[in-house]
Amino acid sequence: RLRLFVLQEVRGDAYNEQFKHYTARSSPIPGKRGRILDRNGNVIADTRTVENVAIIDVTGDTSAENDRLNRIIAETVTLIKTHGETLSIDFGIVFDGQGYAFTKNGDEQLRFLADVYGYPDTQTLSEEERSSSAADVVDMLAARYRVDQSDTTPAGMTLVLDTVGVRYALSLNAFAKYNETILARDVSEDTTI
């Protein structure tokens, strides 16, 4: 009881400040560099503002928070694509109009599968996991992240793939949950408004 009193009452303020210090995050925005001129005063490089679309997972671990995150991702991806932008997430699977297909093959595909299944190396993969199709991987991750797959139209399947790809990219930052994940780079002003 004395230890609890010391932790809460005597040192509580110090621990609270320490907690605030470790949970605070900042996002530095580098300043503009300016023009670079040659010796004759001609511009050889100029400053150009580049806007990116990023997401930070600040949701909790509840089912409702998971569904909320999936909705946010789907709405953001739809907005990005509506304005003619492309996602900058390199997931390893694409939708080719007919179905899902791997973008890598051989050892690169095995490394991707090991990462998806959570193994440190490709030797740990079971034979079933090694022979997983791209659709198997998307289905497995959609189930893991509880992504709705009821829309089987090409647009719906593309949205499922994009949502799963973003969720997978966010999971790679799970150790530092408050780091941002860039979804689209150098987007137009219409996309950011």
N, C-alpha and C positions, 0 to 999 in steps of 0.2 A: 504494500500500500504506500509505503514511503517512496519507493521508486516511481510509482505512478504519479504521486503528488509532485515529485521533482520534475518528471518529464512534462507534465501538463501545466503546472502552475509556475514553477521556478524557471524552466527552460523553454516553456511553450512558445513565447514570442520569438526566441531565436530559431526554433525549429520551423515556425511559421514563415519567417523571413527566408530561411534556407529553402523551404518548399517553393515559395514564390520565385526565388532566384532560378531554381532548376526547371520550373514549368514555364517561365517567360520565354517568349520567342521573338526574334526580330528578323525582319526581312530587309537586308540592305539593298538599296537601289543605287547603283553606281551613277555617278554624274556624267554629264556629256563630256566628250573629249574635245570637241571642236574640230575645225578644219585642219587638214595637213596640206601645206602648200609646197610646191617645188621652189627652186631658187628664183624663178621668174614670176612667182606669185600666182601660178595656176593651181587650181584645186586638184589634188590627186586623191584625196580621201575626205569625205564629208560626214558630218554627224547625221544620223537618221534614226528616228525613234522607232523601235521595234516593240510591238505589243505581243505578249504571249498569253495564252489561257492556261491557268494552272489550277490544281485542286489540292486541298489539304484535307485529310481525313481527320475530322474532329468529332466524329460520331462515337457513340457508346457501343457496347457489345450486345444490346438487346435486339430482338427480332424487329421491332419497330424502327430502330435506328439503322439496321441493315437495309430494310426496305426503303427508308428515307434516302440513304446513300445511293442505292440503285436508281431511285427516281431522279436524284440530282445529276448523277452521271448521264443517264439517258437523255434528260432535258438539255444538258450542256453539250453532249455529243450531237444531238439533233440541231441545236443552234449553230454549232460550229459548221456542220455540213450544209445547213440551209444557206449559209453565206459563202459557200463554195470553198471552204477551207478544208484541209486534210489533217487528220490526227497524226501526231508525231510519236505515238506509241508503237514500238516495234515488238509486236506480240509473238510472232512466229507462225501465225495462222492467218489466212485470208479467206474471204468469201468470194468465190470465182463466178457467182451468178447461178451456179448449180448446187454447190455445196461447199464445205470447208476443205481447205487444202493447206498443207505445211509449206512454209516459205523456205525451209531449210531441208537438207537431206544428209544422209550418212551420219557421221560423227556429230555434226552440228545439231541434227534433229534429235539424236540420242541425248545430247547435253541438255537441250531444251526440255525433253521429256523428264529427265532426271530432276531438273529444276522445278518443273511443274508438280511432280510427285513428291518433291521435298527431299531428294537424296543428294548426298554430297558428291557422288560419282555415278557414272553410267553402269558400273558393274553391279550396283545394288538393285537395278531395275529387274523386275520379274519378266518372264517371257511375254506374259499378257500385256504388261505395261510397255515393253519394247515394241510390240506390234499394235499399239493403240493407233487408231486413225485420228485425223484432225477432229472429226465429229465426236469421237469418244472423249477427247480432251476437252472440247468445248462443253459437252454434256456434263462431264465430271466437275468442271469448274463452275458451270452454271448452277449445278446442284449445291456445290460448296458455298457459293455466294448468294444462293437463293434468287437467282435471276430468272424472271418469268420467260418461258420459252413457248408460250401458247401461240404467238404469231409466227406462222411458218411461211409467210411470204418472204421473198428475197429481202425486202426492206426490214422486216421483223428479224430475220436471221442475221442480217448485217448489224442491227442494233444490239442483238444479243452478243455477237462477237465483240463489238466495240465495248460494251459494258463489261464483259468478262475480261477483255484486254486491259481496261483501265483498272478494274479491281485487282487483277494480277500485278500490274505495275505498282499499285498502292501497297500490295502485300509485300513487295520487295523493300518498301520503306517501313515495314511494321516495327522494326527496331527503333526507328526515329519517326514515330507517327506524325509528328508535326512538320516534317519536311514536305515541301511542295512537290507535286508531280506535274510536269509540263504535259498538257494534252495537245496543244497546237502552238506552233511558233510562227512569228511574223504574220499575225492575222490583221485583217483590215479593221478600220475604225468602226465599221458597221457591226462587226462581231463583238467588239468590246463595249459597245453602248448598251 
